[in-house]
Amino acid sequence: KAGVTQTPRYLIKTRGQQVTLSCSPISGHRSVSWYQQTPGQGLQFLFEYFSETQRNKGNFPGRFSGRQFSNSRSEMNVSTLELGDSALYLCASSLAGLNYGYTFGSGTRLTVV
Amino acid sequence: GENVEQHPSTLSVQEGDSAVIKCTYSDSASNYFPWYKQELGKGPQLIIDIRSNVGEKKDQRIAVTLNKTAKHFSLHITETQPEDSAVYFCAGPYGGSQGNLIFGKGTKLSVKP
């Protein structure tokens, strides 16, 4: 059974650019959540999508956005990149949400220079 | 806001000893508490979880206990091995059954051979 796949694994971008990260959940999973992980703030919740609808949103600025497609694959986008956006971005999938447990991908390491 | 506090931030034990990591939470309605293990370069991996109708759950050398009255839960690892060295995160739910997970800041466990 394939796990959660995130692409790309590493990314280097310049301040002011935008970036799109991709996440393919486990087959059959309909919920996809995104987290930002930094040494200082730890794991912070960005947003969750379920059946193509954003169901929950964390406390991040509007520069962070996401979407989910009909096949449950999800993308997140960060516009006007700032140095502080450098982080490991993790995607987690679940059958239907919180009570079903989450499986994380290996993440995308974003470096903004 | 809701949060999960985790202690200690670092823990060093001798191989074969036990390790205990503790977390407290603030939302009295919380009913699902997972523990994740994150190794270098990988995403967090679910190792055990517990629901509020159970006080303790074991899986081989790993156990989790939950005290709903005191709002704390703990991870116990017995007979530690060098491969147990990793960062461990506790988490709690936020926003009800369709909410998201809030993570503790993590505990870096080092098991010395």
Interface residues (C-beta under 8 A of the other chain):
Chain A: V4 S33 Y35 G42 L43 F45 E48 F50 R55 N56 G58 L90 A92 G97 L98 N99 G101 Y102 T103 F104 G105 S106 G107
Chain B: Y32 P34 Y36 G41 K42 G43 P44 Q45 L46 D49 F89 P93 Y94 G95 S97 Q98 G99 N100 L101 I102 F103 G104 K105 G106
